[in-house]
Amino acid sequence: EAGVAQSPRYKIIEKRQSVAFWCNPISGHATLYWYQQILGQGPKLLIQFQNNGVVDDSQLPKDRFSAERLKGVDSTLKIQPAKLEDSAVYLCASSVPGQGETQYFGPGTRLLVL
Amino acid sequence: GQSLEQPSEVTAVEGAIVQINCTYQTSGFYGLSWYQQHDGGAPTFLSYNALDGLEETGRFSSFLSRSDSYGYLLLQELQMKDSASYFCAVSGNTPLVFGKGTRLSVIA
């Protein structure tokens, strides 16, 4: 079974530029999550999708972050414009609906904002 | 809201046993999960406790006391490859919330 795929793996941009991350969850996992993990901290949920609908985006900085999952499969997370404090690892995870305690994570995208 | 407390660092000797504690405050508690993350890697699921008591999976065990809002992860027969960060996470009325993690260093 293929795992959660993410791209790119690394990205370096300058502040005020835009960046986009892509995620393809495990086949059949209707629930998809985007997390931000700052060095030395635990993952922080940004947004949760159930199929193509948003379940929770209460911690998403909506003035600069956006995410979509138009066809209920893969998803894109965008930052525009980026700030220095956005430097982090962006993790995508997926799970079977109703089993959110068991999430499968992708390798993450390491973002450095200069 | 939710909050979780776990030690920031633990060091243990290869072959020994180590316990990583986690206390939490949350509303609408469903259960406590544990994840392992090696440096540069993705978090991987280890265990989940919804009921009080001990769950054993090979060398790893996890315990939950709902009345004390407390749980722990027990690692036995430590191996060098167990050096990693370990996160407890609570599930409840809101999506999974992770603690700040405990960095475990296994030394020879």
Backbone of each chain as ProteinMPNN parsed JSONL, in Angstrom:
{"seq_chain_A": "EAGVAQSPRYKIIEKRQSVAFWCNPISGHATLYWYQQILGQGPKLLIQFQNNGVVDDSQLPKDRFSAERLKGVDSTLKIQPAKLEDSAVYLCASSVPGQGETQYFGPGTRLLVL", "coords_chain_A": {"N_chain_A": [[0.856, -1.197, 0.0], [0.657, 2.14, -0.958], [2.094, 4.992, 0.633], [1.407, 8.213, 2.153], [1.904, 10.807, -0.067], [4.002, 13.591, -0.678], [4.916, 16.738, -2.079], [6.834, 19.698, -2.898], [9.853, 18.233, -1.445], [11.615, 19.939, -0.244], [11.869, 23.486, 0.112], [12.928, 26.7, -0.609], [12.335, 30.044, -0.12], [11.936, 33.605, -0.554], [10.868, 36.082, 1.801], [7.547, 37.3, 1.515], [7.125, 36.117, -0.917], [5.222, 33.587, -2.731], [4.119, 30.209, -2.125], [3.472, 26.757, -2.777], [2.209, 23.638, -1.678], [1.878, 20.149, -2.215], [-0.224, 17.289, -1.723], [-0.892, 13.838, -1.673], [-3.103, 11.59, -0.45], [-3.326, 8.391, 1.328], [-4.805, 5.831, -0.557], [-8.28, 5.68, -0.477], [-8.539, 6.896, 1.977], [-10.565, 9.125, 3.394], [-10.271, 11.328, 4.975], [-8.224, 14.113, 5.372], [-5.375, 15.875, 6.475], [-3.599, 18.882, 7.157], [-0.634, 19.869, 8.645], [1.445, 22.084, 10.561], [4.754, 22.032, 11.553], [6.915, 23.318, 13.692], [10.375, 23.58, 14.409], [11.336, 21.548, 17.075], [8.864, 21.389, 18.23], [5.521, 19.989, 18.569], [3.376, 18.665, 15.94], [1.095, 21.007, 14.565], [-2.248, 21.399, 13.921], [-3.453, 22.657, 10.867], [-5.547, 22.532, 8.974], [-8.368, 20.451, 8.382], [-9.78, 18.11, 6.224], [-12.726, 16.455, 5.137], [-13.403, 14.284, 2.756], [-14.108, 16.486, 0.195], [-14.759, 18.583, 1.763], [-14.337, 21.108, 4.307], [-13.514, 20.392, 7.596], [-12.329, 21.408, 9.901], [-10.777, 24.43, 10.28], [-9.803, 26.179, 12.067], [-7.335, 27.01, 13.043], [-5.964, 27.942, 10.915], [-4.142, 30.446, 9.377], [-5.886, 32.574, 7.822], [-5.508, 34.867, 6.385], [-3.267, 34.57, 4.914], [-2.817, 31.909, 4.334], [-4.094, 29.211, 2.41], [-6.11, 26.419, 1.461], [-7.049, 23.612, -0.49], [-9.15, 20.928, -1.629], [-10.223, 19.813, -4.046], [-11.334, 17.618, -5.541], [-11.665, 15.781, -3.638], [-9.555, 14.077, -3.219], [-6.429, 14.454, -3.755], [-4.598, 17.249, -2.35], [-3.9, 20.768, -1.973], [-1.853, 23.103, -0.357], [-1.407, 26.489, 0.202], [0.701, 29.338, 0.632], [0.649, 32.755, 0.855], [1.251, 36.096, 1.174], [4.505, 34.785, 2.05], [5.926, 34.7, 5.351], [8.726, 35.215, 7.558], [8.344, 33.702, 9.863], [6.968, 31.527, 8.951], [8.645, 29.52, 8.324], [9.121, 26.153, 8.539], [8.218, 22.667, 8.911], [5.897, 21.265, 6.774], [3.397, 19.106, 7.138], [1.492, 16.505, 5.766], [-1.281, 14.454, 6.407], [-3.298, 11.48, 6.533], [-6.372, 9.719, 7.173], [-8.653, 7.082, 8.015], [-12.112, 7.805, 8.01], [-13.493, 8.63, 11.172], [-11.479, 7.455, 12.55], [-9.551, 9.185, 13.595], [-7.573, 9.218, 15.453], [-5.583, 7.644, 14.581], [-3.39, 8.403, 12.428], [-1.786, 8.726, 9.265], [1.213, 9.832, 8.186], [2.768, 11.903, 5.704], [6.071, 12.478, 4.228], [6.62, 15.153, 4.536], [7.145, 18.691, 3.826], [9.876, 20.718, 3.85], [10.115, 23.996, 4.61], [11.871, 26.946, 4.084], [11.989, 30.261, 4.812], [13.434, 33.148, 3.729]], "CA_chain_A": [[0.0, 0.0, 0.0], [1.447, 3.353, -1.026], [1.87, 5.899, 1.739], [1.041, 9.586, 1.827], [2.933, 11.44, -0.895], [4.052, 15.051, -0.615], [5.964, 17.405, -2.848], [8.217, 19.226, -2.939], [10.393, 17.864, -0.141], [12.292, 21.121, 0.304], [11.591, 24.71, -0.614], [13.497, 27.92, -0.036], [11.777, 31.231, -0.778], [12.132, 34.853, 0.178], [9.621, 36.578, 2.397], [6.572, 37.937, 0.635], [6.84, 35.272, -2.076], [4.194, 32.585, -2.517], [4.588, 28.824, -2.243], [2.384, 25.78, -2.726], [2.591, 22.272, -1.342], [0.904, 19.172, -2.719], [-0.331, 16.064, -0.942], [-1.792, 12.78, -2.136], [-3.257, 10.706, 0.718], [-3.457, 6.962, 1.102], [-6.026, 5.528, -1.289], [-9.415, 5.301, 0.353], [-8.618, 7.729, 3.182], [-11.382, 10.288, 3.082], [-9.907, 12.461, 5.834], [-6.887, 14.621, 5.075], [-4.96, 16.914, 7.413], [-2.35, 19.617, 6.979], [-0.042, 20.313, 9.909], [2.688, 22.848, 10.564], [5.61, 21.62, 12.659], [8.085, 24.163, 13.903], [11.451, 22.815, 15.015], [11.271, 21.362, 18.518], [7.479, 21.373, 18.697], [4.654, 18.995, 17.978], [2.591, 19.136, 14.795], [-0.063, 21.85, 14.853], [-3.207, 21.26, 12.825], [-3.867, 23.85, 10.135], [-6.846, 22.322, 8.368], [-8.8, 19.067, 8.217], [-10.799, 17.883, 5.208], [-13.427, 15.186, 5.008], [-13.629, 14.332, 1.314], [-13.698, 17.802, -0.288], [-15.281, 19.599, 2.664], [-13.499, 21.492, 5.435], [-14.051, 20.025, 8.904], [-11.774, 22.325, 10.894], [-9.694, 25.308, 9.821], [-9.776, 27.23, 13.084], [-5.977, 27.479, 13.289], [-5.357, 28.328, 9.643], [-4.063, 31.917, 9.212], [-6.589, 32.695, 6.542], [-5.083, 36.044, 5.617], [-2.124, 34.232, 4.051], [-2.823, 30.488, 4.026], [-5.312, 28.662, 1.836], [-5.978, 25.01, 1.115], [-8.193, 23.073, -1.197], [-9.158, 19.5, -1.931], [-11.363, 19.975, -4.937], [-11.957, 16.368, -5.969], [-11.728, 14.877, -2.496], [-8.426, 13.15, -3.152], [-5.229, 15.192, -3.393], [-4.842, 18.564, -1.755], [-2.85, 21.766, -2.1], [-1.768, 24.135, 0.666], [-0.68, 27.642, -0.343], [1.028, 30.456, 1.504], [0.858, 33.952, 0.037], [2.705, 36.044, 1.038], [5.175, 34.084, 3.148], [6.653, 35.45, 6.361], [9.865, 34.48, 8.13], [7.876, 32.739, 10.867], [6.36, 30.361, 8.296], [9.667, 28.484, 8.171], [8.647, 25.001, 9.293], [7.897, 21.502, 8.099], [4.455, 21.141, 6.535], [3.083, 17.689, 7.086], [0.16, 16.076, 5.358], [-1.631, 13.155, 6.972], [-4.632, 11.023, 6.165], [-6.912, 8.681, 8.049], [-9.997, 6.583, 7.723], [-13.084, 8.577, 8.793], [-13.826, 8.064, 12.464], [-10.275, 6.925, 13.191], [-8.602, 10.285, 13.538], [-6.442, 9.022, 16.377], [-4.576, 6.876, 13.833], [-3.124, 9.153, 11.208], [-0.612, 8.315, 8.507], [1.85, 11.069, 7.761], [3.719, 11.955, 4.612], [7.432, 12.865, 4.633], [6.68, 16.574, 4.844], [7.872, 19.666, 3.013], [10.636, 21.646, 4.696], [10.089, 25.34, 4.031], [12.721, 27.97, 4.684], [11.672, 31.588, 4.304], [14.575, 34.031, 3.998]], "C_chain_A": [[0.883, 1.235, 0.0], [1.079, 4.26, 0.136], [1.404, 7.257, 1.257], [2.208, 10.226, 1.074], [2.846, 12.951, -0.759], [5.149, 15.557, -1.536], [5.767, 18.91, -2.78], [8.69, 18.796, -1.548], [11.057, 19.053, 0.542], [11.936, 22.333, -0.55], [12.212, 25.873, 0.136], [12.941, 29.095, -0.825], [12.143, 32.451, 0.037], [10.794, 35.32, 0.731], [8.847, 37.372, 1.362], [6.335, 37.16, -0.665], [5.722, 34.295, -1.73], [4.779, 31.199, -2.725], [3.38, 27.902, -2.134], [2.951, 24.398, -2.471], [1.476, 21.34, -1.797], [0.931, 17.911, -1.867], [-1.3, 15.097, -1.614], [-1.921, 11.749, -1.018], [-3.267, 9.235, 0.318], [-4.807, 6.703, 0.429], [-7.129, 5.059, -0.346], [-9.559, 6.077, 1.641], [-9.37, 9.011, 2.848], [-10.969, 11.53, 3.875], [-8.442, 12.835, 5.59], [-6.599, 15.804, 5.98], [-3.689, 17.591, 6.903], [-1.901, 20.124, 8.349], [1.176, 21.202, 9.627], [3.499, 22.39, 11.772], [6.853, 22.494, 12.682], [9.108, 23.362, 14.689], [11.317, 22.762, 16.53], [9.87, 21.346, 19.089], [6.707, 20.239, 18.046], [3.914, 19.545, 16.773], [1.374, 19.928, 15.266], [-0.999, 21.787, 13.659], [-3.521, 22.609, 12.201], [-5.274, 23.678, 9.598], [-7.095, 20.828, 8.236], [-9.913, 19.019, 7.186], [-11.449, 16.519, 5.419], [-13.949, 15.184, 3.57], [-13.235, 15.729, 0.818], [-14.232, 18.934, 0.582], [-14.351, 19.858, 3.835], [-14.201, 21.145, 6.747], [-13.602, 21.025, 9.96], [-10.658, 23.13, 10.265], [-9.492, 26.446, 10.81], [-8.372, 27.777, 13.339], [-5.254, 27.848, 11.997], [-5.321, 29.853, 9.542], [-4.618, 32.307, 7.844], [-6.207, 33.941, 5.736], [-3.947, 35.684, 4.657], [-2.111, 32.764, 3.619], [-4.167, 30.118, 3.398], [-5.05, 27.206, 1.48], [-7.23, 24.572, 0.394], [-8.012, 21.585, -1.457], [-10.352, 19.277, -2.85], [-12.067, 18.673, -5.283], [-11.989, 15.341, -4.85], [-10.616, 13.866, -2.431], [-7.174, 13.938, -2.753], [-5.577, 16.614, -2.972], [-3.632, 19.46, -1.969], [-2.965, 22.767, -0.965], [-0.911, 25.272, 0.108], [-0.432, 28.681, 0.735], [1.343, 31.644, 0.604], [0.39, 35.186, 0.784], [3.343, 35.373, 2.251], [5.879, 35.072, 4.075], [7.774, 34.579, 6.916], [9.393, 33.386, 9.08], [7.154, 31.54, 10.263], [7.38, 29.255, 8.049], [9.332, 27.329, 9.108], [8.593, 23.806, 8.351], [6.385, 21.419, 7.98], [4.165, 19.683, 6.241], [1.653, 17.479, 6.622], [-0.076, 14.697, 5.961], [-3.016, 12.769, 6.477], [-5.077, 9.928, 7.123], [-8.249, 8.213, 7.493], [-10.979, 7.412, 8.546], [-13.452, 7.873, 10.088], [-12.653, 7.46, 13.195], [-9.185, 7.979, 13.17], [-7.444, 10.162, 14.5], [-5.3, 8.284, 15.698], [-4.369, 7.551, 12.49], [-1.818, 8.675, 10.577], [-0.031, 9.567, 7.857], [2.726, 10.865, 6.525], [5.066, 12.441, 5.109], [7.589, 14.341, 4.947], [7.417, 17.397, 3.809], [8.561, 20.627, 3.971], [10.719, 22.992, 3.996], [11.018, 26.249, 4.813], [12.395, 29.289, 4.009], [12.789, 32.535, 4.721], [14.184, 35.505, 3.918]], "O_chain_A": [[1.759, 1.374, 0.853], [-0.071, 4.304, 0.573], [1.05, 7.426, 0.09], [3.352, 10.187, 1.527], [1.756, 13.521, -0.73], [6.168, 14.899, -1.744], [4.635, 19.367, -2.619], [7.967, 18.989, -0.571], [11.055, 19.152, 1.769], [11.73, 22.226, -1.759], [12.047, 26.016, 1.347], [13.06, 29.141, -2.05], [12.602, 32.343, 1.174], [9.733, 34.994, 0.198], [9.408, 38.014, 0.475], [5.438, 37.507, -1.434], [5.321, 34.188, -0.571], [5.792, 31.028, -3.404], [2.391, 28.231, -1.479], [4.016, 24.034, -2.971], [0.296, 21.69, -1.77], [1.978, 17.518, -1.353], [-2.379, 15.483, -2.063], [-0.935, 11.096, -0.673], [-3.223, 8.888, -0.862], [-5.821, 7.29, 0.806], [-6.93, 4.161, 0.472], [-10.568, 5.951, 2.334], [-8.874, 9.868, 2.117], [-11.286, 12.653, 3.484], [-7.553, 11.983, 5.601], [-7.473, 16.636, 6.225], [-2.825, 16.955, 6.3], [-2.674, 20.72, 9.1], [1.836, 21.078, 8.595], [2.985, 22.363, 12.891], [7.716, 22.412, 11.808], [8.744, 22.554, 15.543], [11.201, 23.795, 17.19], [9.698, 21.295, 20.307], [7.177, 19.611, 17.096], [3.831, 20.76, 16.599], [0.714, 19.563, 16.239], [-0.606, 22.081, 12.53], [-3.816, 23.579, 12.899], [-6.109, 24.571, 9.743], [-6.174, 20.043, 8.012], [-10.873, 19.786, 7.258], [-10.796, 15.559, 5.828], [-14.821, 15.976, 3.213], [-12.085, 16.12, 1.018], [-14.172, 20.101, 0.197], [-13.66, 18.953, 4.304], [-15.338, 21.554, 6.981], [-14.39, 21.441, 10.81], [-9.688, 22.559, 9.767], [-9.063, 27.539, 10.438], [-8.236, 28.907, 13.809], [-4.039, 28.044, 12.007], [-6.369, 30.494, 9.615], [-3.894, 32.357, 6.85], [-6.54, 34.054, 4.556], [-3.694, 36.41, 3.696], [-1.457, 32.418, 2.635], [-5.22, 30.624, 3.785], [-3.911, 26.812, 1.229], [-8.323, 25.086, 0.631], [-6.898, 21.062, -1.498], [-11.343, 18.645, -2.482], [-13.297, 18.637, -5.315], [-12.3, 14.172, -5.078], [-10.702, 12.896, -1.678], [-6.882, 14.082, -1.565], [-6.681, 17.107, -3.203], [-2.504, 18.993, -2.124], [-4.062, 23.227, -0.649], [0.185, 25.036, -0.399], [-1.25, 28.875, 1.634], [2.186, 31.559, -0.29], [-0.813, 35.311, 1.014], [2.783, 35.394, 3.347], [6.357, 36.124, 3.65], [7.765, 33.359, 6.759], [9.953, 32.29, 9.112], [6.768, 30.627, 10.992], [7.014, 28.165, 7.609], [9.268, 27.506, 10.325], [8.88, 23.916, 7.159], [5.674, 21.496, 8.982], [4.619, 19.115, 5.248], [0.734, 18.186, 7.035], [0.836, 13.871, 6.013], [-3.801, 13.618, 6.057], [-4.26, 9.297, 7.794], [-8.869, 8.85, 6.64], [-10.688, 7.697, 9.708], [-13.694, 6.666, 10.102], [-12.794, 7.0, 14.329], [-8.048, 7.712, 12.782], [-6.457, 10.89, 14.4], [-4.17, 8.3, 16.188], [-5.098, 7.291, 11.533], [-0.881, 8.275, 11.268], [-0.697, 10.259, 7.087], [3.334, 9.812, 6.332], [5.204, 12.784, 6.283], [8.58, 14.744, 5.556], [8.206, 16.876, 3.021], [7.913, 21.268, 4.798], [11.316, 23.114, 2.926], [10.962, 26.314, 6.041], [12.509, 29.422, 2.791], [13.062, 32.706, 5.909], [15.026, 36.379, 4.118]]}, "seq_chain_B": "GQSLEQPSEVTAVEGAIVQINCTYQTSGFYGLSWYQQHDGGAPTFLSYNALDGLEETGRFSSFLSRSDSYGYLLLQELQMKDSASYFCAVSGNTPLVFGKGTRLSVIA", "coords_chain_B": {"N_chain_B": [[-10.0, 24.663, 25.877], [-7.281, 22.529, 24.745], [-4.5, 21.099, 26.504], [-1.261, 19.713, 26.834], [1.23, 18.037, 28.703], [4.501, 16.932, 28.692], [7.708, 15.458, 29.379], [10.598, 17.22, 28.211], [13.014, 16.086, 27.456], [14.56, 12.865, 27.625], [16.926, 10.522, 28.74], [18.282, 7.309, 28.286], [19.676, 4.047, 28.904], [20.868, 1.657, 26.572], [19.03, -1.326, 26.234], [17.67, -0.975, 28.579], [14.66, 0.075, 30.4], [12.278, 2.581, 29.727], [10.104, 5.203, 30.689], [7.737, 7.417, 29.444], [5.972, 10.134, 30.364], [2.707, 11.659, 30.21], [0.546, 14.266, 30.745], [-2.703, 15.659, 30.548], [-5.099, 18.184, 29.596], [-8.319, 18.556, 28.632], [-11.401, 18.995, 26.835], [-14.239, 16.915, 26.366], [-12.953, 14.345, 26.04], [-11.663, 11.684, 24.139], [-9.571, 9.827, 23.678], [-6.073, 8.817, 24.031], [-3.233, 9.143, 22.089], [-0.075, 7.918, 20.838], [2.858, 8.906, 19.147], [5.76, 8.351, 17.173], [8.699, 10.005, 16.136], [11.416, 10.147, 14.126], [14.461, 12.029, 13.697], [14.137, 14.28, 11.077], [12.236, 12.738, 9.92], [8.87, 11.462, 9.333], [6.063, 11.662, 11.579], [5.053, 8.635, 13.131], [2.445, 6.394, 13.858], [2.031, 4.897, 17.033], [0.46, 3.874, 19.227], [-2.837, 3.684, 20.743], [-5.001, 4.652, 23.293], [-8.164, 4.309, 24.52], [-9.559, 3.456, 26.664], [-9.161, 2.964, 30.225], [-6.106, 1.58, 31.428], [-3.549, -0.772, 30.406], [-2.014, -1.105, 27.272], [-0.402, -3.335, 25.182], [2.152, -3.58, 22.771], [4.325, -5.39, 21.382], [7.552, -4.364, 22.136], [6.712, -1.991, 23.082], [4.491, -0.319, 25.276], [1.432, 1.2, 26.291], [-0.241, 3.315, 28.562], [-3.224, 4.392, 30.199], [-4.962, 6.588, 32.338], [-7.942, 7.744, 32.84], [-9.274, 9.086, 34.864], [-7.244, 10.43, 36.143], [-6.286, 11.999, 34.139], [-4.001, 11.245, 32.681], [-1.293, 9.594, 31.129], [1.063, 7.16, 29.913], [3.934, 6.168, 27.991], [5.645, 3.219, 27.6], [8.759, 1.921, 27.037], [10.506, -0.928, 26.377], [13.475, -2.968, 26.656], [15.358, -1.26, 25.36], [16.599, 0.002, 22.281], [19.167, 1.304, 20.128], [17.978, 2.397, 17.909], [15.634, 3.365, 18.858], [15.977, 5.934, 19.611], [14.555, 8.974, 19.323], [11.895, 11.382, 18.841], [9.023, 11.49, 20.881], [5.583, 11.792, 20.836], [2.704, 12.603, 22.656], [-0.809, 12.655, 22.093], [-4.018, 14.069, 22.144], [-7.347, 13.114, 21.499], [-10.546, 14.404, 20.94], [-13.364, 16.449, 21.268], [-12.409, 18.113, 19.383], [-10.142, 18.05, 16.553], [-7.162, 15.924, 16.566], [-4.771, 16.819, 18.978], [-1.459, 17.594, 19.506], [1.211, 17.03, 21.858], [4.262, 18.74, 22.915], [6.334, 17.034, 22.634], [8.749, 14.503, 23.53], [12.123, 14.115, 23.644], [13.92, 11.33, 23.186], [16.933, 9.919, 24.043], [18.973, 7.246, 23.439], [21.597, 5.655, 24.935], [24.744, 3.944, 24.755]], "CA_chain_B": [[-9.012, 24.173, 24.938], [-6.501, 21.385, 25.182], [-3.081, 21.282, 26.791], [-0.572, 18.474, 27.161], [2.538, 18.196, 29.297], [5.382, 15.776, 28.679], [9.085, 15.93, 29.574], [11.2, 17.62, 26.942], [14.108, 15.171, 27.111], [14.832, 11.709, 28.475], [18.069, 9.724, 28.302], [18.259, 5.979, 28.876], [20.73, 3.156, 28.435], [20.467, 0.55, 25.709], [18.61, -2.515, 26.96], [16.894, -0.607, 29.761], [13.248, 0.423, 30.244], [12.04, 4.007, 29.958], [8.689, 5.598, 30.72], [7.508, 8.815, 29.065], [4.678, 10.51, 30.915], [1.931, 12.696, 29.537], [-0.678, 14.711, 31.396], [-3.463, 16.449, 29.584], [-6.347, 18.844, 29.951], [-9.105, 18.684, 27.416], [-12.835, 18.781, 26.974], [-14.709, 15.899, 25.443], [-11.833, 13.439, 25.805], [-11.946, 10.377, 23.559], [-8.469, 8.919, 23.887], [-4.7, 9.318, 23.995], [-2.393, 8.46, 21.097], [1.37, 8.132, 20.89], [3.524, 8.894, 17.856], [7.221, 8.393, 17.178], [9.25, 10.753, 15.008], [12.869, 10.241, 14.032], [14.92, 13.294, 13.133], [13.983, 14.388, 9.634], [11.223, 11.816, 9.43], [7.458, 11.752, 9.586], [5.494, 10.98, 12.741], [4.407, 7.355, 12.872], [1.536, 6.0, 14.93], [2.479, 3.789, 17.872], [-0.6, 3.25, 20.017], [-3.998, 4.499, 21.098], [-5.759, 4.182, 24.452], [-9.443, 4.965, 24.776], [-10.004, 2.976, 27.971], [-8.123, 2.866, 31.244], [-5.341, 0.35, 31.463], [-2.312, -0.936, 29.667], [-2.047, -1.741, 25.955], [0.954, -3.77, 24.862], [2.435, -3.898, 21.371], [5.741, -5.72, 21.304], [8.384, -3.751, 23.181], [6.087, -0.747, 23.513], [3.212, -0.395, 25.979], [0.894, 2.52, 26.615], [-1.161, 3.26, 29.7], [-4.106, 5.542, 30.336], [-5.853, 6.743, 33.484], [-8.837, 8.847, 32.483], [-9.609, 9.853, 36.073], [-6.083, 11.255, 36.466], [-5.874, 12.715, 32.923], [-2.572, 10.883, 32.659], [-0.919, 8.401, 30.412], [2.5, 7.024, 29.673], [4.457, 5.222, 27.002], [6.719, 2.422, 28.198], [9.593, 1.278, 26.03], [11.339, -1.95, 27.006], [14.614, -3.485, 25.869], [15.687, -0.146, 24.489], [17.583, -0.15, 21.217], [19.659, 2.597, 19.652], [17.038, 2.93, 16.913], [14.499, 3.991, 19.551], [16.281, 7.356, 19.78], [13.581, 9.697, 18.5], [10.947, 12.173, 19.624], [7.761, 10.789, 21.125], [4.515, 12.762, 21.064], [1.361, 12.182, 23.019], [-1.8, 13.461, 21.395], [-5.363, 13.789, 22.628], [-8.477, 13.274, 20.582], [-11.744, 14.754, 21.689], [-14.354, 17.157, 20.458], [-11.667, 18.768, 18.309], [-9.151, 17.135, 15.973], [-6.02, 15.513, 17.365], [-3.865, 17.861, 19.442], [-0.181, 16.984, 19.888], [2.097, 17.669, 22.819], [5.486, 19.286, 22.354], [7.243, 15.942, 22.348], [9.846, 14.119, 24.413], [13.248, 13.622, 22.865], [14.563, 10.197, 23.854], [18.282, 9.56, 23.59], [19.414, 5.96, 23.957], [23.061, 5.627, 24.941], [25.337, 2.6, 24.934]], "C_chain_B": [[-8.278, 22.976, 25.501], [-5.089, 21.81, 25.53], [-2.511, 19.939, 27.202], [0.805, 18.802, 27.72], [3.291, 16.882, 29.22], [6.796, 16.283, 28.821], [9.716, 16.239, 28.223], [12.287, 16.64, 26.5], [14.194, 14.037, 28.117], [16.032, 10.98, 27.871], [18.034, 8.391, 29.016], [19.318, 5.109, 28.206], [20.14, 2.041, 27.574], [20.163, -0.683, 26.545], [17.738, -2.228, 28.164], [15.423, -0.366, 29.401], [13.104, 1.921, 30.506], [10.549, 4.289, 29.867], [8.577, 7.079, 30.397], [6.09, 9.178, 29.472], [4.016, 11.624, 30.121], [0.708, 13.012, 30.383], [-1.397, 15.667, 30.464], [-4.662, 17.112, 30.242], [-7.116, 19.053, 28.667], [-10.575, 18.537, 27.737], [-13.251, 17.72, 25.972], [-13.649, 14.89, 25.071], [-12.315, 12.107, 25.228], [-10.824, 9.388, 23.856], [-7.122, 9.587, 23.729], [-3.892, 8.472, 23.018], [-0.931, 8.781, 21.356], [1.95, 7.984, 19.486], [5.027, 8.99, 18.084], [7.691, 9.178, 15.952], [10.764, 10.773, 15.102], [13.245, 11.57, 13.387], [14.8, 13.278, 11.611], [12.908, 13.497, 9.055], [9.811, 12.262, 9.749], [7.013, 11.081, 10.881], [4.853, 9.664, 12.315], [3.626, 6.923, 14.099], [2.102, 4.816, 15.691], [1.321, 3.087, 18.571], [-1.709, 4.248, 20.309], [-4.701, 3.843, 22.272], [-7.041, 4.997, 24.579], [-9.967, 4.606, 26.162], [-8.835, 2.928, 28.937], [-7.39, 1.537, 31.122], [-4.164, 0.374, 30.528], [-2.566, -1.662, 28.349], [-0.625, -2.098, 25.571], [1.068, -4.115, 23.384], [3.925, -4.139, 21.253], [6.508, -5.107, 22.455], [7.755, -2.487, 23.756], [4.754, -1.04, 24.216], [2.747, 1.022, 26.245], [-0.194, 2.353, 27.651], [-1.988, 4.527, 29.738], [-4.878, 5.449, 31.651], [-6.718, 7.963, 33.199], [-9.145, 9.711, 33.704], [-8.477, 10.793, 36.472], [-5.627, 12.112, 35.296], [-4.382, 12.497, 32.673], [-2.378, 9.619, 31.847], [0.587, 8.307, 30.298], [2.76, 6.013, 28.578], [5.647, 4.531, 27.641], [7.477, 1.706, 27.082], [10.544, 0.317, 26.753], [12.451, -2.383, 26.053], [15.068, -2.446, 24.842], [16.794, -0.483, 23.49], [17.988, 1.237, 20.738], [18.665, 3.231, 18.685], [15.797, 3.562, 17.558], [14.757, 5.474, 19.841], [15.437, 8.149, 18.792], [12.799, 10.623, 19.42], [9.632, 11.421, 19.715], [6.711, 11.822, 21.528], [3.281, 12.055, 21.597], [0.388, 13.146, 22.349], [-3.183, 13.073, 21.892], [-6.375, 13.992, 21.518], [-9.717, 13.511, 21.435], [-12.745, 15.402, 20.78], [-13.715, 17.907, 19.293], [-10.687, 17.759, 17.728], [-7.943, 16.926, 16.881], [-5.119, 16.698, 17.706], [-2.619, 17.19, 20.008], [0.505, 17.767, 20.992], [3.355, 18.146, 22.125], [6.549, 18.227, 22.108], [8.314, 15.745, 23.4], [10.953, 13.537, 23.555], [13.956, 12.558, 23.678], [15.923, 9.932, 23.218], [18.654, 8.245, 24.258], [20.925, 5.903, 23.829], [23.569, 4.228, 25.242], [25.854, 2.417, 26.349]], "O_chain_B": [[-8.599, 22.473, 26.578], [-4.543, 22.745, 24.945], [-3.188, 19.129, 27.835], [1.464, 19.735, 27.261], [2.782, 15.839, 29.632], [7.084, 17.415, 28.434], [9.404, 15.6, 27.218], [12.457, 16.395, 25.305], [13.934, 14.221, 29.306], [16.14, 10.839, 26.653], [17.785, 8.338, 30.22], [19.785, 5.394, 27.104], [19.04, 1.553, 27.835], [20.924, -1.045, 27.442], [17.127, -3.142, 28.718], [15.002, -0.573, 28.262], [13.742, 2.46, 31.41], [9.833, 3.686, 29.068], [9.253, 7.904, 31.012], [5.124, 8.594, 28.98], [4.678, 12.42, 29.455], [-0.078, 12.12, 30.701], [-0.772, 16.391, 29.69], [-5.163, 16.675, 31.278], [-6.613, 19.663, 27.723], [-10.945, 18.017, 28.789], [-12.699, 17.629, 24.875], [-13.462, 14.605, 23.888], [-13.241, 11.485, 25.748], [-11.083, 8.248, 24.241], [-7.025, 10.754, 23.351], [-3.871, 7.245, 23.109], [-0.596, 9.774, 22.002], [1.592, 7.074, 18.739], [5.5, 9.611, 19.036], [7.139, 9.027, 14.862], [11.332, 11.341, 16.034], [12.465, 12.16, 12.639], [15.301, 12.371, 10.947], [12.684, 13.49, 7.844], [9.595, 13.309, 10.358], [7.542, 10.028, 11.239], [4.197, 9.585, 11.277], [4.087, 7.067, 15.232], [2.59, 3.854, 15.097], [1.205, 1.862, 18.52], [-1.556, 5.459, 20.151], [-4.968, 2.642, 22.261], [-7.003, 6.218, 24.726], [-10.729, 5.366, 26.761], [-7.675, 2.86, 28.531], [-7.973, 0.513, 30.762], [-3.828, 1.4, 29.938], [-3.238, -2.692, 28.309], [0.265, -1.249, 25.63], [0.235, -4.822, 22.817], [4.699, -3.204, 21.048], [6.157, -5.305, 23.619], [8.2, -1.971, 24.782], [3.994, -1.909, 23.788], [3.557, 1.935, 26.404], [-0.963, 1.392, 27.628], [-1.521, 5.602, 29.36], [-5.377, 4.388, 32.027], [-6.251, 9.097, 33.312], [-9.263, 10.931, 33.589], [-8.723, 11.838, 37.074], [-4.675, 12.88, 35.435], [-3.618, 13.442, 32.48], [-3.197, 8.701, 31.881], [1.299, 9.276, 30.56], [1.942, 5.141, 28.281], [6.551, 5.185, 28.16], [6.887, 0.975, 26.286], [11.293, 0.727, 27.64], [12.379, -2.194, 24.839], [15.149, -2.713, 23.643], [17.775, -1.154, 23.813], [17.258, 2.212, 20.914], [18.523, 4.454, 18.644], [15.006, 4.217, 16.879], [13.85, 6.188, 20.27], [15.586, 8.01, 17.577], [13.018, 10.642, 20.631], [9.186, 10.797, 18.752], [6.925, 12.621, 22.44], [2.86, 11.032, 21.057], [0.721, 14.299, 22.076], [-3.485, 11.89, 22.045], [-6.27, 14.916, 20.711], [-9.904, 12.907, 22.491], [-12.953, 14.96, 19.65], [-14.394, 18.287, 18.339], [-10.427, 16.724, 18.341], [-7.737, 17.667, 17.842], [-4.752, 17.482, 16.83], [-2.71, 16.325, 20.879], [0.404, 18.992, 21.065], [3.511, 17.988, 20.914], [7.553, 18.494, 21.449], [8.731, 16.687, 24.073], [10.736, 12.571, 22.823], [14.525, 12.844, 24.732], [16.034, 9.747, 22.006], [18.654, 8.137, 25.485], [21.47, 6.083, 22.74], [22.897, 3.435, 25.902], [26.382, 1.356, 26.681]]}, "name": "protein", "num_of_chains": 2, "seq": "EAGVAQSPRYKIIEKRQSVAFWCNPISGHATLYWYQQILGQGPKLLIQFQNNGVVDDSQLPKDRFSAERLKGVDSTLKIQPAKLEDSAVYLCASSVPGQGETQYFGPGTRLLVLGQSLEQPSEVTAVEGAIVQINCTYQTSGFYGLSWYQQHDGGAPTFLSYNALDGLEETGRFSSFLSRSDSYGYLLLQELQMKDSASYFCAVSGNTPLVFGKGTRLSVIA"}
